[in-house]
Every structure is written in C-alpha cells, then in structure tokens.
C-alpha cells in the first residue's frame, strides 16, 4: 500500500480536524461566527468601497495603505522607495485605473449604445480615455490602459481639473466637427467614398486584408461577381467589407460607413449564433476586431469577441482537421488557420488596450503569448520585480530582432505591408512602455524625486522615458494620411505621450531631461492636429478642448496637452 506524501497527509489531517470542529460547534456558536464574519466584511467594505475581497487579498501592505489613503485621509506613511514620505493624496497604480466616481464594484458600468454613433458620446470610450469625466462611469480597465496613466496625471497635476461638463454635453451631432459637414483641411466638406462597390472591395483588400487575412480573396470576388447569393450570412459579410472599404476612402468627419454597417448588422443578429456559417463568423470578426473599435465601442467589441470565439470553436477552427490532399482541401485548411490566428491576434491586441487578459490559446503565436503573459502579470501584480521586468522585456526584444528584415523599418517592403509593419512595431513599443510604466506611475504618485529612486527603479523609469520618446518619433515618421494609419497612430501616440507628461509633473529635479519632455509633448500635440482628418478620436478630443480649465499654467506644454486630450 502506497503511503500518502507528508504534505498530502498534513492537508488531509487539517480537513479532518476542520470537519470535527464543525461538528462540535453548536448552532449558537455557528451563528456567532457568522455574525463575526459579517462584521469583518462590513468593515472591509467601509474601508475599501471600490474593491472586492478577491482584489484585496494579493495586495501588499503598502498598496493597501495607498488604497486606503485614496478613500479617506490618513497619517503619512513610508513610500515604496524607502526613506521618503508621501502626501495624503497618493495612491497605487492598481487604484489609479479605477473609475473616479466609483463607490462599489457595481459602478463598473458602460454605455456604448450602437445607435449613438455620432456626437460627443461617439468617442467617449474606455480605450481612448475620453470617458474620463466625473459624470459618467467606466468599465473595468487595467493598468496598461490609457485611462490608468491619465488618472495618475490628474491626481498629481495641481493646475488641472475637469470643468463643468455642460458645455461639452450640449454639443450635438449638428455642431461643426461632429458630422459630414465639418471642415477637413479647410475644404468644408467631408471626403466621399465611391459608389462603385468594386472600389470599396478593392480598398478593403488593400487596407484590411494584409493585417487580417480572414477571407479567400479570389473566392470572395467570384461570389460577388456571380450575384447569386442573397442569404444573410453572405450579405452580412459583404456589407461589413463595404463599411471598412468606405473608411479607407473617407476622412474622419464622414459617416458614410454607418449606412453599410447598419445593413450588415441587420443580417448578423442573435439568431446568427444559432446556425454556423463561416461567412457569419468572418463578418462578426470584422465587426468586433475592426469596425466597433473604429467607432469607439471597445466593450461591445470585447463582448462580441467572446461569442465569436465560441462560434469558432463550434466550427472547429481551433483544430487542425485532417482531409484529402486536394487543392480545395488545402485551401480550406489554410483559410481556417488564418481565421483562427487572426482572432487570436485581434483578441490579444484588445486585451492590451483595455488592460485585460486574453483567455485564448495563443502559445503558437510568440508576440501574442508574450503580450498575454505581461497583461496577466500586470493585473495580478502592478509592480513587478526588477529581474522579472528585465526578463519579460528581453523576450520582447528578442522576438522583434528575430523578425525577417523586411518586417523591420527602414528595410524596404511592399507597399501593402507598410502599414501592418508599422502597426506591429507600435504595438511592440507600447507593450515595452507598459511593462516599465508602473514604476514611473508609482514614483509620480508618491512625489518621489528621480534622484531618490533606487538604482533598479531609475533603470525602469529611464527605459520607459526613452521608449516613449522613440515611439513618438516612430509614429511621426511612419504614419500616413489615411484612416487605417491615423486611427492606430493616434492611440499609440496618445499612450506614449502620457510618459513625458507624467515625467514633467513628477521629476522636476531631472532638469537635463525637461526640455526633451517638453519637445516630445509639443510634437505630439502638433501630430494630433495633423491627424484630425484621419482619426475620429483626434478630431473629437480637439473639439472638447474647452472641457478642461487650467488653474495654473506653470508648465505650458503639459497643461496644453492635457486640456486638449482628455476632453
């Protein structure tokens, strides 16, 4: 008879003792324990109203104190850097991404009504951090989101506070800048998409297909040309292609794509999940991976993405199925692979923008694997150990430097590959920034001068600052004047620019770098202005510049950008 291992035996003994103890307790004793537990739970709720017990359990003592300080004033306590003290307004990076107006986990709410695709609310989403207003709640976003950095900025910037929202909220879709009549480049009319459907299809395959090759281009074109299919699965896919093709031709003040999207949506309803068609899956993938993010509906996109993965599993796309060795079977297997891995890439990218973890099986996709691992670590422990940060960063650098030369600028590549290549590099740079950013956020929140950081912390902060500067320069030199370039360029530029802004407020003692940070912010502001015709978020945030007021313009560039960007 095999004896149990000592540890297993100890666990068994503990369970037995617990069982005897429960049996020995009388009903009055159980009631007393229950009341005692309720009292302890109520105390925790009063101390940490915005956090659940599961969120609090893994946090170290310093972070719990910082969270407590964010709820009610307390005595000063030692900072994480050692030796310095913090003010009563400090908080940890984990609490920095919580909604300001939140009083309980129930207030993690969002409103992304798809019927309201125009006006101020059309861009007030949790990815661009444009929902960062005191009069609205937000969905849960993690420490890698844009909102986390901006909440830190608002916490430490004494010369910034949100103005009353009334002026911004009174702007409607008929106001200049919110419809097809707004000015672009001084022309006063929006760019129009061609009415020829072939042009829209060609534009789709030029702009979307290189990054998300989920369609068989030859088969799609043949099916369209035959005009034989009238079923909802095909029409839903066709009109999503039209919608995305329209975006390629128009500027950010055009709403022509909405017409095609609404037709596509009418063919892709809840009933669509009751029958499995590959075209339905393709249409939903384009909707959740591209269109809803373009129209600033990230939470809706995330919810649908989960359902899309379930449908993909039902269609067996996660499996490499055996088949005949005919050219048709090989073509089908290749298409199934491309759809599955495109879903994985889109889902992982979404996780990075919202600070959430992708739960898909991504171990055959190296960058997605690294991105998911980093997201999981940042969520479970916002401040990683220095050695772990270095190791994760080294894996990213190794992945990027191992890419074929034509996938890395400034090596030449085909024109159709330029934008996917640039977007991939921007994602890579952004992930490295997010990896090092928690140390910078913590130091800024606790008002710790750069010179008082320890050696490891200085390395992380400086690396984060250097990466952000490189990202701003790369976006400036690589973006092109179309919406499929301006759209991601604005977001990655937005993330990178948070770093010099935080540095300007947090590290006044680092005088040799202040000019560099100012120039980076100024360059970003100029780029955002240039990108207005090519990004909904850039244009709308500029319209909302009056939504913030400055109490102290001591740092011109930081105040200018923060007023401009948050809205």
C-alpha positions in Angstrom: 0.0 0.0 0.0 1.4 3.4 -1.0 1.7 5.8 1.8 0.5 9.4 1.2 3.1 12.1 0.8 3.7 14.0 4.1 2.2 17.2 2.7 -0.8 15.5 1.4 -1.2 13.8 4.8 -1.0 17.1 6.5 -3.7 18.5 4.3 -5.9 15.5 4.9 -5.4 15.8 8.7 -6.3 19.5 8.6 -9.5 18.7 6.7 -10.4 16.0 9.2 -9.8 18.4 12.1 -11.9 21.1 10.5 -14.7 18.5 10.0 -14.6 17.5 13.7 -14.6 21.2 14.7 -17.7 22.0 12.6 -19.5 19.0 14.1 -18.5 20.1 17.6 -19.8 23.6 17.1 -23.3 24.2 18.4 -25.9 26.3 16.4 -25.4 29.3 18.7 -21.6 29.1 18.0 -22.2 29.0 14.3 -24.4 32.0 14.5 -21.8 33.9 16.4 -19.1 33.0 13.9 -21.5 34.1 11.1 -22.1 37.5 12.7 -18.4 37.9 13.4 -17.7 37.3 9.7 -20.4 39.7 8.6 -18.9 42.4 10.9 -15.5 41.9 9.4 -16.9 42.0 5.9 -18.8 45.2 6.6 -15.6 46.9 8.0 -13.7 45.9 4.8 -16.5 47.4 2.6 -16.3 50.6 4.6 -12.5 50.8 4.3 -12.3 49.7 0.6 -15.7 50.5 -1.0 -14.2 50.3 -4.6 -12.5 47.0 -4.2 -13.7 43.4 -3.8 -12.1 40.9 -1.4 -10.6 39.0 -4.3 -8.8 42.2 -5.5 -7.5 43.0 -2.0 -6.2 39.5 -1.0 -3.0 39.6 -3.1 -2.1 43.2 -2.4 0.9 44.0 -0.2 0.6 46.2 2.9 1.9 49.3 1.2 -0.6 49.1 -1.6 -3.5 48.5 0.9 -2.4 51.7 2.8 -2.3 53.6 -0.5 -5.7 52.4 -1.4 -7.0 53.4 2.0 -5.5 56.9 1.6 -7.4 57.3 -1.7 -10.7 56.8 0.2 -10.1 58.8 3.3 -7.2 60.9 4.8 -4.7 59.1 7.0 -1.3 59.8 8.5 1.7 59.8 6.3 3.4 56.5 5.7 6.8 55.5 4.2 7.0 55.3 0.5 7.9 52.3 -1.6 11.2 53.9 -2.4 12.2 54.0 1.2 13.0 57.0 3.3 10.6 59.4 1.5 7.1 60.2 2.6 4.0 60.6 0.6 1.2 63.1 0.8 -2.4 62.2 1.7 -3.5 62.1 -1.9 -1.1 59.3 -3.1 -2.4 56.0 -4.4 -1.1 52.9 -6.1 -1.1 52.1 -9.8 -3.7 49.5 -9.1 -6.1 52.1 -7.8 -5.2 54.5 -10.5 -7.2 52.7 -13.1 -10.4 52.6 -11.0 -13.2 55.0 -12.0 -13.1 58.2 -10.1 -16.8 58.2 -9.4 -16.8 54.5 -8.4 -18.1 53.7 -4.9 -18.5 50.0 -5.4 -17.7 47.3 -8.0 -21.3 47.7 -9.2 -20.4 51.0 -10.7 -18.1 49.4 -13.3 -20.7 50.2 -16.0 -20.6 51.5 -19.5 -23.0 52.7 -22.2 -21.9 52.1 -25.7 -25.3 52.2 -27.4 -24.7 51.4 -31.1 -27.4 53.7 -32.2 -25.4 56.7 -30.9 -22.5 56.6 -33.4 -22.2 60.4 -33.7 -21.5 63.3 -31.4 -19.5 63.6 -28.2 -20.6 60.2 -26.8 -19.4 58.5 -30.0 -15.7 58.8 -28.9 -16.1 58.8 -25.1 -14.8 55.3 -24.7 -12.5 53.5 -22.2 -9.7 52.8 -24.7 -9.1 56.5 -25.6 -9.8 57.5 -22.0 -12.4 60.0 -23.3 -14.9 58.7 -20.8 -12.7 60.2 -18.0 -15.3 62.6 -16.7 -16.9 62.9 -13.3 -20.4 62.5 -14.6 -20.1 59.0 -16.1 -18.9 55.6 -15.0 -16.4 53.3 -16.9 -15.9 49.7 -17.5 -13.1 47.9 -15.7 -9.8 48.7 -17.3 -6.4 47.5 -16.2 -3.0 49.2 -15.6 -1.9 49.1 -19.2 -4.9 51.2 -20.4 -4.6 54.8 -21.4 -7.0 55.7 -18.6 -4.6 54.5 -15.9 -1.9 56.9 -17.0 -4.3 59.8 -17.3 -5.8 59.2 -13.8 -2.3 59.4 -12.4 -1.8 62.7 -14.3 -5.0 64.2 -12.9 -4.0 63.1 -9.4 -0.6 64.8 -9.5 -1.4 67.9 -11.6 -2.5 70.7 -9.3 -3.2 73.0 -12.2 -5.7 70.8 -13.9 -9.3 69.9 -13.0 -12.3 69.0 -15.2 -14.5 71.9 -15.9 -18.3 71.5 -15.7 -19.4 69.2 -18.4 -22.4 71.2 -19.6 -20.7 72.9 -22.5 -19.4 69.7 -23.8 -22.6 67.7 -23.4 -24.6 70.4 -25.2 -22.7 69.8 -28.4 -24.8 67.6 -30.7 -24.3 65.9 -34.0 -25.3 69.0 -35.9 -22.4 71.0 -34.4 -19.4 71.7 -36.6 -16.9 68.8 -36.3 -19.5 66.1 -35.5 -20.9 65.3 -38.8 -20.3 65.2 -42.5 -20.4 69.0 -42.7 -17.3 69.6 -40.5 -14.2 71.0 -42.1 -11.3 69.0 -43.1 -8.2 70.7 -44.4 -10.3 73.9 -44.8 -12.5 72.5 -47.5 -15.7 72.4 -45.5 -16.9 69.1 -46.9 -16.1 65.5 -46.0 -14.3 63.2 -48.4 -16.8 60.9 -50.2 -16.5 57.2 -50.8 -17.0 56.0 -54.3 -20.4 54.5 -55.1 -18.8 51.7 -57.2 -18.8 48.6 -55.0 -15.7 47.2 -56.7 -13.8 50.2 -55.4 -14.9 49.5 -51.8 -13.9 45.9 -52.2 -10.5 46.8 -53.6 -10.0 49.3 -50.8 -10.8 46.6 -48.2 -8.3 44.1 -49.6 -5.7 46.9 -49.8 -6.1 48.1 -46.2 -7.6 45.4 -44.0 -6.7 42.1 -45.7 -2.9 42.4 -45.2 -3.4 42.6 -41.4 -6.4 40.3 -41.0 -6.4 37.8 -43.9 -9.6 36.0 -43.0 -11.1 36.0 -46.5 -10.3 34.0 -49.5 -9.9 37.0 -51.9 -10.4 35.1 -55.1 -13.5 33.2 -53.8 -15.0 36.4 -52.4 -14.6 38.2 -55.7 -16.1 35.4 -57.7 -19.0 35.1 -55.3 -19.7 38.8 -55.5 -19.4 38.9 -59.3 -21.9 35.9 -59.7 -24.6 37.9 -57.8 -26.2 34.5 -56.9 -26.0 34.6 -53.1 -28.7 36.6 -51.3 -28.5 34.8 -47.9 -27.9 36.8 -44.7 -24.6 35.2 -43.9 -23.2 36.4 -47.2 -24.9 39.8 -47.1 -23.6 40.5 -43.6 -20.1 39.8 -44.7 -20.4 41.8 -47.9 -21.7 44.9 -46.2 -19.0 44.7 -43.5 -16.5 44.8 -46.3 -18.3 47.8 -47.8 -18.2 49.6 -44.4 -14.5 49.0 -43.9 -13.7 49.8 -47.5 -15.6 53.1 -47.1 -13.4 54.1 -44.2 -10.3 53.7 -46.4 -11.7 56.4 -48.8 -13.1 58.9 -46.4 -11.8 61.2 -43.7 -12.8 61.2 -40.0 -15.7 63.5 -40.5 -17.6 61.2 -42.8 -20.4 58.9 -41.5 -20.9 57.0 -44.8 -19.6 53.8 -43.3 -22.5 53.8 -40.8 -25.0 53.2 -43.5 -23.3 50.0 -44.6 -22.7 48.9 -41.0 -26.3 49.1 -40.1 -27.2 46.9 -43.1 -24.6 44.4 -42.1 -25.9 44.4 -38.5 -29.4 43.6 -39.7 -28.1 40.4 -41.3 -26.0 39.4 -38.2 -28.3 39.2 -35.2 -28.5 36.9 -32.2 -30.2 34.4 -34.4 -27.0 34.1 -36.3 -25.4 32.3 -33.4 -28.0 29.5 -33.8 -26.5 28.4 -37.2 -22.9 28.1 -38.0 -21.7 29.8 -41.2 -18.2 30.7 -42.0 -19.3 34.0 -43.6 -21.2 34.9 -40.4 -18.0 34.3 -38.4 -16.0 36.4 -40.8 -18.5 39.2 -40.7 -18.5 39.2 -36.9 -14.7 39.1 -36.8 -14.5 42.2 -38.9 -17.2 43.9 -36.8 -15.6 43.1 -33.4 -11.9 43.3 -34.5 -12.1 46.4 -36.6 -15.3 48.3 -37.0 -16.5 48.6 -33.5 -13.1 49.8 -32.4 -13.1 52.3 -35.2 -16.4 53.6 -33.9 -15.2 53.6 -30.3 -17.2 50.7 -29.0 -14.4 48.7 -27.3 -16.6 47.0 -24.6 -19.2 46.0 -27.1 -16.4 44.6 -29.4 -14.9 42.7 -26.4 -18.3 41.1 -25.6 -18.9 40.0 -29.1 -15.4 38.7 -29.5 -16.1 36.2 -26.7 -19.1 34.9 -28.6 -17.1 34.8 -31.8 -14.5 32.6 -30.2 -17.3 30.2 -29.1 -18.6 30.1 -32.6 -15.1 29.5 -33.9 -14.7 26.5 -31.5 -18.1 25.2 -32.7 -16.9 25.3 -36.2 -13.7 23.5 -35.2 -11.3 26.3 -36.3 -9.1 25.6 -33.3 -8.3 22.2 -34.6 -6.1 21.1 -37.4 -8.5 18.8 -39.2 -7.4 16.0 -41.5 -8.7 16.0 -45.0 -8.0 15.0 -48.6 -4.8 16.2 -50.2 -6.7 18.1 -52.9 -6.0 21.7 -53.7 -9.5 22.7 -52.5 -9.0 20.9 -49.1 -5.6 22.6 -48.7 -7.1 25.9 -49.4 -9.9 25.4 -46.8 -7.4 24.3 -44.2 -5.3 27.4 -44.8 -8.3 29.7 -44.6 -9.4 28.1 -41.3 -5.9 28.6 -39.9 -5.8 32.3 -40.9 -9.2 33.0 -39.4 -8.3 31.4 -36.1 -4.9 33.1 -35.7 -6.4 36.4 -36.8 -8.9 36.1 -34.0 -6.1 35.4 -31.6 -4.1 38.4 -32.7 -7.2 40.7 -32.5 -8.2 39.4 -29.1 -4.7 39.9 -27.7 -4.5 43.4 -29.0 -7.8 44.2 -27.4 -6.5 42.9 -24.1 -3.6 45.3 -24.2 -5.7 48.4 -25.0 -8.2 47.6 -22.1 -5.8 46.1 -19.7 -7.5 42.8 -19.7 -6.2 39.2 -20.2 -6.9 37.2 -23.3 -8.0 33.7 -22.4 -7.4 32.2 -25.9 -4.8 29.5 -26.6 -2.0 31.6 -28.1 1.1 29.5 -27.4 1.9 29.2 -31.1 1.9 33.0 -31.6 5.0 34.4 -29.9 4.1 38.1 -29.6 0.6 37.3 -28.5 1.9 34.9 -26.0 4.3 37.5 -24.6 1.6 40.2 -24.6 -0.9 37.9 -22.7 1.7 36.9 -20.2 2.6 40.6 -19.5 -1.0 41.6 -19.2 -1.7 38.8 -16.7 1.3 39.8 -14.6 0.5 43.5 -14.6 -3.1 42.7 -13.5 -2.0 40.3 -10.7 0.9 42.5 -9.5 1.2 46.0 -11.0 4.7 46.5 -9.6 6.8 43.6 -10.9 10.2 42.6 -9.6 13.1 44.2 -11.4 14.5 40.9 -12.6 11.1 39.8 -14.0 10.7 43.1 -15.8 14.1 42.7 -17.4 13.4 39.1 -18.4 10.0 39.9 -20.0 11.5 42.9 -21.8 14.4 40.8 -23.1 11.9 38.3 -24.6 10.1 41.0 -26.4 13.3 42.5 -27.8 14.5 39.0 -28.9 11.2 38.5 -30.7 11.4 41.8 -32.5 15.0 41.4 -33.6 14.3 37.9 -34.8 11.8 39.1 -37.3 12.7 38.9 -41.0 14.5 42.1 -42.1 11.6 43.2 -44.4 9.3 43.4 -41.3 11.5 46.0 -39.7 11.9 49.6 -40.8 13.8 51.1 -42.6 14.3 47.9 -44.7 12.2 48.1 -48.0 9.0 46.1 -48.2 5.9 46.0 -50.5 3.5 49.0 -50.2 0.7 46.8 -48.9 2.9 45.7 -46.0 4.0 49.2 -44.8 1.0 49.8 -42.5 0.8 46.3 -40.9 4.5 46.5 -40.3 4.3 49.9 -38.6 1.3 48.9 -36.5 3.1 45.8 -35.3 6.1 47.9 -34.3 3.9 50.4 -32.5 2.3 47.5 -30.6 5.7 46.2 -29.6 6.9 49.5 -28.4 3.7 50.2 -26.5 4.0 46.8 -24.7 7.5 47.6 -23.6 6.4 51.0 -22.3 3.5 49.4 -20.4 6.0 46.9 -18.9 8.1 49.7 -17.4 5.4 52.3 -16.7 4.2 51.1 -13.2 7.4 52.2 -11.6 7.2 55.7 -13.1 3.5 56.0 -12.1 4.2 54.9 -8.6 7.1 57.4 -8.2 5.0 60.2 -9.7 2.0 59.5 -7.4 4.2 59.4 -4.4 6.1 62.6 -5.4 9.5 60.8 -5.2 12.2 62.8 -7.0 14.2 60.9 -9.6 17.4 61.2 -7.6 15.8 59.5 -4.6 14.8 56.3 -6.5 17.0 53.3 -6.1 19.1 52.0 -9.0 16.6 49.5 -10.3 13.8 52.0 -10.2 15.9 54.5 -12.1 16.6 52.0 -14.8 12.8 51.3 -15.3 11.9 54.9 -15.3 14.6 55.9 -17.7 13.8 53.0 -20.0 10.1 53.9 -20.0 11.0 57.5 -20.9 13.4 56.5 -23.7 10.9 54.1 -25.2 8.2 56.7 -25.2 10.4 59.2 -27.0 11.3 56.6 -29.6 7.6 55.7 -30.1 6.7 59.4 -30.6 9.4 59.7 -33.2 8.5 56.5 -35.0 4.8 57.4 -35.2 5.7 60.8 -36.6 7.9 59.3 -39.3 5.8 56.3 -40.2 2.1 57.3 -40.2 0.4 58.1 -43.5 -2.6 60.1 -44.4 -5.4 57.5 -44.3 -7.7 56.4 -41.5 -6.2 53.0 -41.2 -2.9 54.6 -40.4 -4.1 57.7 -38.5 -6.5 55.7 -36.3 -3.9 53.4 -34.6 -1.3 56.2 -34.8 -3.4 58.5 -32.6 -3.9 55.8 -30.0 -0.3 54.7 -29.7 0.9 58.3 -29.8 -1.6 59.0 -27.0 -0.2 56.2 -24.9 3.4 57.3 -25.5 2.8 61.0 -24.7 1.5 60.2 -21.3 5.1 59.3 -20.2 6.7 62.7 -20.8 3.6 64.4 -19.3 3.9 62.3 -16.1 7.7 63.0 -16.1 7.2 66.8 -16.3 5.0 66.7 -13.2 6.9 64.0 -11.3 10.6 64.6 -11.9 11.3 68.4 -11.7 14.7 67.5 -10.3 15.7 65.8 -13.6 16.5 69.2 -15.2 18.5 67.9 -18.1 15.5 66.0 -19.4 12.8 68.6 -19.1 13.5 70.2 -22.4 13.3 66.8 -24.1 9.9 66.0 -22.5 8.5 69.4 -23.4 9.6 68.9 -27.0 8.0 65.4 -27.1 4.7 66.7 -25.8 4.8 69.7 -28.3 5.5 67.3 -31.2 2.6 65.0 -30.1 0.2 67.9 -29.9 1.2 69.0 -33.4 0.8 65.5 -34.7 -2.6 65.1 -33.2 -3.7 68.3 -35.0 -2.4 66.9 -38.3 -4.1 63.6 -37.7 -7.6 65.1 -37.1 -8.9 64.3 -40.7 -7.6 60.7 -40.2 -8.9 59.8 -36.7 -12.2 60.2 -35.1 -10.6 60.4 -31.6 -8.1 63.1 -32.6 -10.7 65.3 -34.1 -13.2 64.9 -31.3 -10.8 65.4 -28.5 -9.7 68.7 -30.1 -13.3 69.8 -30.2 -13.6 69.2 -26.4 -10.5 71.3 -25.5 -12.8 73.7 -23.6 -13.9 70.9 -21.4 -10.9 71.5 -19.1 -9.7 74.6 -17.4 -6.2 75.3 -16.1 -5.7 76.8 -12.7 -2.0 77.2 -13.1 -0.2 77.3 -16.5 3.2 77.0 -15.0 4.0 74.1 -17.4 2.6 75.2 -20.7 3.1 72.1 -22.8 1.8 69.7 -20.1 -1.3 71.9 -19.5 -1.9 72.4 -23.2 -1.8 68.7 -24.0 -3.8 67.6 -21.0 -6.6 70.1 -21.7 -6.5 69.1 -25.4 -6.5 65.4 -25.0 -8.8 64.4 -22.2 -11.9 66.4 -23.2 
